């Protein structure tokens, strides 16, 4: 009886160590951000893989929406 309890406890501990990684289908981390995610929900005028358009959109977003100094007027 005691051996059965020890074996079941050991098996329970081994099963707990076998958890699978939870990635939620995220893109590879080694791909550049301008490569896109394959989603249809992107900014207008931007195509996946277009690095210059990506940088222009980021620059415009910074100036228009996230720069508090330009909103002070």
Residue frames as a rotation matrix with the C-alpha (Angstrom) as fourth column:
UNK 1
0.566 0.824 0.000 0.00
0.824 -0.566 0.000 0.00
0.000 0.000 -1.000 0.00
UNK 2
0.483 -0.466 -0.741 2.82
0.149 -0.790 0.594 2.35
-0.863 -0.398 -0.313 0.91
UNK 3
-0.589 -0.747 0.308 4.65
0.391 0.070 0.918 1.61
-0.707 0.661 0.251 -2.33
UNK 4
-0.113 0.658 0.745 1.54
0.987 -0.013 0.161 2.37
0.115 0.753 -0.648 -4.35
UNK 5
0.813 0.402 -0.422 1.23
0.499 -0.854 0.147 5.75
-0.302 -0.330 -0.895 -2.65
UNK 6
0.049 -0.891 -0.452 4.89
0.039 -0.450 0.892 6.59
-0.998 -0.062 0.012 -3.32
UNK 7
-0.653 -0.275 0.706 4.62
0.651 0.273 0.708 5.53
-0.387 0.922 0.000 -6.98
UNK 8
0.288 0.831 0.476 1.44
0.944 -0.329 0.004 7.53
0.160 0.448 -0.879 -7.55
UNK 9
0.734 -0.097 -0.673 3.04
0.242 -0.888 0.392 10.59
-0.635 -0.450 -0.628 -5.91
UNK 10
-0.354 -0.933 -0.062 6.12
0.157 -0.124 0.980 10.26
-0.922 0.337 0.190 -8.11
UNK 11
-0.458 0.257 0.851 4.00
0.887 0.200 0.417 9.93
-0.063 0.945 -0.320 -11.25
UNK 12
0.670 0.734 -0.112 1.98
0.734 -0.678 -0.047 12.99
-0.110 -0.050 -0.993 -10.27
UNK 13
0.389 -0.614 -0.687 5.18
0.018 -0.741 0.672 15.02
-0.921 -0.273 -0.277 -9.89
UNK 14
-0.636 -0.655 0.407 6.48
0.386 0.187 0.903 13.85
-0.668 0.732 0.134 -13.28
UNK 15
-0.019 0.721 0.692 3.24
0.998 -0.034 0.062 14.77
0.068 0.692 -0.719 -15.04
UNK 16
0.778 0.325 -0.537 3.38
0.442 -0.891 0.102 18.28
-0.445 -0.317 -0.837 -13.56
UNK 17
-0.069 -0.904 -0.423 6.83
0.008 -0.424 0.906 18.83
-0.998 0.059 0.036 -15.08
UNK 18
-0.613 -0.196 0.765 5.64
0.670 0.383 0.635 18.08
-0.418 0.902 -0.103 -18.60
UNK 19
0.341 0.789 -0.511 3.71
0.334 -0.610 -0.719 21.30
-0.879 0.075 -0.471 -19.26
UNK 20
0.064 -0.245 0.967 3.69
0.998 0.011 -0.064 22.45
0.005 0.969 0.245 -22.89
UNK 21
-0.847 -0.389 -0.363 4.74
0.395 -0.917 0.063 26.02
-0.357 -0.090 0.930 -23.78
UNK 22
0.228 0.972 -0.046 1.83
0.795 -0.214 -0.568 28.44
-0.562 0.093 -0.822 -24.20
UNK 23
-0.747 -0.664 0.005 2.60
0.511 -0.570 0.643 30.56
-0.424 0.483 0.766 -27.27
UNK 24
0.114 0.922 -0.371 -0.92
0.232 -0.388 -0.892 31.46
-0.966 0.016 -0.259 -28.50
UNK 25
0.459 0.090 0.884 0.22
0.858 0.211 -0.468 31.31
-0.229 0.973 0.020 -32.12
UNK 26
0.676 -0.287 -0.679 2.49
-0.152 -0.956 0.253 34.34
-0.721 -0.067 -0.689 -31.87
UNK 27
0.892 -0.408 -0.194 4.90
-0.191 0.049 -0.980 35.00
0.410 0.912 -0.035 -34.74
UNK 28
0.426 -0.822 -0.378 8.49
0.839 0.515 -0.174 33.91
0.337 -0.243 0.910 -34.43
UNK 29
0.801 -0.130 -0.585 10.47
0.304 -0.752 0.584 36.26
-0.516 -0.646 -0.563 -32.23
UNK 30
-0.239 -0.971 -0.002 13.40
0.449 -0.113 0.886 36.27
-0.861 0.211 0.463 -34.63
UNK 31
-0.071 0.267 0.961 11.35
0.979 -0.168 0.118 37.80
0.193 0.949 -0.249 -37.45
UNK 32
-0.953 -0.300 0.050 11.50
0.290 -0.945 -0.154 41.59
0.094 -0.132 0.987 -37.88
UNK 33
-0.478 0.822 -0.309 8.39
0.284 -0.189 -0.940 43.52
-0.831 -0.538 -0.143 -36.76
UNK 34
-0.250 0.376 -0.892 7.74
-0.768 -0.638 -0.053 44.89
-0.589 0.672 0.449 -40.26
UNK 35
-0.975 -0.121 -0.186 7.34
-0.210 0.777 0.594 41.32
0.073 0.618 -0.783 -41.56
UNK 36
-0.221 0.975 0.014 3.75
-0.836 -0.197 0.511 41.31
0.501 0.101 0.859 -40.27
UNK 37
-0.585 0.104 0.804 1.66
-0.606 0.603 -0.519 38.73
-0.539 -0.791 -0.290 -38.47
UNK 38
-0.959 0.280 0.045 -0.46
0.233 0.687 0.688 37.41
0.161 0.671 -0.724 -41.30
UNK 39
-0.311 0.877 -0.366 -3.52
0.666 -0.074 -0.743 39.19
-0.679 -0.474 -0.561 -39.90
UNK 40
-0.120 0.365 0.923 -5.86
0.906 -0.341 0.253 41.20
0.407 0.866 -0.290 -42.12
UNK 41
0.856 0.476 -0.203 -6.09
0.514 -0.733 0.445 43.96
0.063 -0.485 -0.872 -39.51
UNK 42
-0.250 -0.961 -0.117 -3.27
0.935 -0.271 0.230 46.31
-0.253 -0.051 0.966 -40.50
UNK 43
-0.086 0.147 -0.985 -2.97
0.087 -0.984 -0.155 50.05
-0.992 -0.100 0.072 -41.07
UNK 44
0.850 0.464 0.250 -4.14
0.307 -0.051 -0.950 51.35
-0.428 0.884 -0.186 -44.42
UNK 45
0.830 -0.521 -0.201 -1.34
-0.501 -0.534 -0.681 51.68
0.247 0.666 -0.704 -46.94
UNK 46
-0.097 -0.892 0.442 1.01
-0.947 0.220 0.234 49.21
-0.306 -0.396 -0.866 -45.26
UNK 47
0.719 0.223 -0.659 1.96
-0.471 0.853 -0.226 45.84
0.511 0.473 0.717 -46.70
UNK 48
0.869 -0.379 0.320 3.77
-0.072 0.543 0.837 43.12
-0.490 -0.750 0.445 -44.80
UNK 49
0.357 -0.842 0.403 7.51
0.868 0.459 0.189 43.20
-0.344 0.283 0.895 -45.43
UNK 50
0.388 -0.173 0.905 7.67
0.526 -0.765 -0.372 46.89
0.757 0.620 -0.205 -46.46
UNK 51
-0.085 -0.538 -0.839 10.26
0.996 -0.051 -0.068 48.29
-0.006 -0.842 0.540 -44.06
UNK 52
-0.916 -0.299 0.269 10.16
0.321 -0.946 0.043 51.91
0.242 0.125 0.962 -45.26
UNK 53
-0.149 0.937 0.317 6.36
-0.140 -0.337 0.931 52.12
0.979 0.094 0.181 -45.00
UNK 54
0.401 0.227 -0.887 6.59
0.752 0.471 0.461 50.57
0.523 -0.852 0.018 -41.50
UNK 55
-0.498 -0.689 -0.527 9.07
0.862 -0.460 -0.213 53.23
-0.096 -0.560 0.823 -40.39
UNK 56
-0.827 0.246 0.506 6.96
0.002 -0.897 0.441 56.04
0.563 0.366 0.741 -41.91
UNK 57
0.223 0.964 -0.142 3.83
0.128 0.115 0.985 54.82
0.966 -0.238 -0.098 -40.11
UNK 58
0.218 -0.219 -0.951 5.71
0.957 0.240 0.165 54.63
0.192 -0.946 0.262 -36.80
UNK 59
-0.819 -0.572 -0.030 7.08
0.572 -0.812 -0.117 58.14
0.043 -0.113 0.993 -37.28
UNK 60
-0.525 0.711 0.468 3.62
-0.169 -0.626 0.761 59.53
0.834 0.321 0.449 -38.11
UNK 61
0.404 0.683 -0.608 2.09
0.462 0.421 0.780 57.72
0.789 -0.596 -0.146 -35.15
UNK 62
-0.208 -0.576 -0.791 4.70
0.978 -0.123 -0.168 59.16
-0.001 -0.808 0.589 -32.82
UNK 63
-0.961 -0.220 0.168 4.16
0.236 -0.968 0.084 62.72
0.144 0.120 0.982 -34.06
UNK 64
-0.471 0.852 0.228 0.36
-0.311 -0.403 0.861 62.63
0.826 0.334 0.455 -34.28
UNK 65
0.472 0.836 -0.280 -0.73
-0.108 0.370 0.923 60.48
0.875 -0.405 0.265 -31.38
UNK 66
0.658 -0.241 -0.713 2.00
0.705 0.531 0.471 59.93
0.265 -0.812 0.519 -28.84
UNK 67
-0.518 -0.837 0.177 3.85
0.727 -0.540 -0.424 63.23
0.450 -0.091 0.888 -28.71
UNK 68
0.308 0.685 -0.660 2.42
0.934 -0.351 0.073 65.44
-0.182 -0.639 -0.748 -25.94
UNK 69
-0.446 -0.545 -0.710 4.63
0.404 -0.830 0.383 68.39
-0.799 -0.116 0.590 -26.92
UNK 70
-0.962 0.115 0.249 2.85
0.200 -0.326 0.924 68.74
0.187 0.938 0.291 -30.27
UNK 71
-0.130 0.985 -0.115 -0.57
0.806 0.173 0.567 68.82
0.578 -0.019 -0.816 -28.50
UNK 72
-0.416 -0.121 -0.901 0.21
0.830 -0.455 -0.322 71.79
-0.371 -0.882 0.289 -26.20
UNK 73
-0.934 -0.007 0.358 -0.90
0.205 -0.831 0.517 74.51
0.294 0.556 0.777 -28.64
